[in-house]
Amino acid sequence: MTTEPLPKAADAGHLTDALRRSGALGDGRVCNVAVESSRATILSRIVRLRLSYEGAADDAPRSLILKTGLPERADAKWNAGRQEVAFYTQVAAVMSPRLFPRCFEGVWDADTNAWHLLLEDLTDSHFIATAWPLPPTMQDGKRIVGARARFHAHWWDDPRLGVSIGTWLPADDGQLQQFAAEFARFADRVGDRLPPERRDLFERLIDAGPHLNERYHSHRNVTIVQGDSHIWNTFLPKTGADDDVRIFDWDSWRVDMATDDLAYMMALHWYPDLRRSFERPLLDHYHAELMAHGVTGYDRRALDDDYRLSVLWQIATPVWQAANNIPPWIWWNNLGRTFLAVDDLGCRDLLSR
């Protein structure tokens, strides 16, 4: 236990009300709350709370995860907390498959940009496959992409996408203009450490962006993607069961091509030797899981085509990471690995079509 002061969202009375509203607590009440651990990530604070009860509370959780924003990330332009709260209140709330931690409360304040989530504590039942930055084994990789396939299949071409769940980017491709401006700042920042051939690829990507975005603007064979889909945002069950994998950290979710999650997981984070060995078997497994869970009209070739396009677009990720004050030891390595994947997969060919 720690002596850290309790956040307001961890008040015993507040927790009692939240757990009752979520159906996790009956007539009992939370009588004591202790901070068992607390740590800051790059974007948020994660607090593990130990709860004690009075009255009938046999099925109530004995611990919770409280996730809150960092004071330095409270600027209104930073919408990660709002996005994650929206995921749990709009997306997770209407799903029956348990592919993420249960959420007992999600709150975002539009006036202050303050937010918090009260989430199921999976510490005792689940684990993260490896310590960052180690990649997973093939077996764990299959469990992770299988869970992603089940989630993607659930939302595949759902008529609610872009209507009541998520939004579509406008067809004017205004985001390309934003990216061009961010890239100019990024290029100035990096200077001659960005070789001319890589700078040229960025410029060609921006020029070809409207054509490449036709795939997205078709609004077909799309789903909800996590966005921040590296393997360390996945809990695997300690029992070894494949059907209880949980995906967490949903502050970057959006409606898009499913392969964006796969490219982010493999091309952005894995060095060529392992990626070349694991990439195709994992894509095969992912596609088989999609088909097994009801997706039709999307053959293996279509998956490959989308994956190459997603890998090409991943070179933009380090630029956005730098713009959002993600440390260079993350975005610089991501940049190098992604360019290697672009070369391996012949993604430059997509620019000349």
Secondary structure, DSSP 8 states (H G I E B T S, - for coil): -------GGG-HHHHHHHHHHTTS--S-EEEEEEEEEEEE-SSEEEEEEEEEEESS-TTS-SEEEEEEE-GGG-STT--HHHHHHHIIIIIGGG--S--S--EEEEEE-TTT--EEEEEE--TTTEE-SSSTT----HHHHHHHHHHHHHHHHHHTT-TTBTTTBS----TT-HHHHHHHHHHHHHHHHHGGGS-HHHHHHHHHHHHHHHHHTHHHHT--S-EEE-SS--GGGEEEETT--GGG-EE---TT-EEE-THHHHHHHHTTTS-HHHHHHHHHHHHHHHHHHHHHTT--S--HHHHHHHHHHHHHHTTHHHHHHHHTT--HHHHHHHHHHHHHHHHHTTGGGGGG-
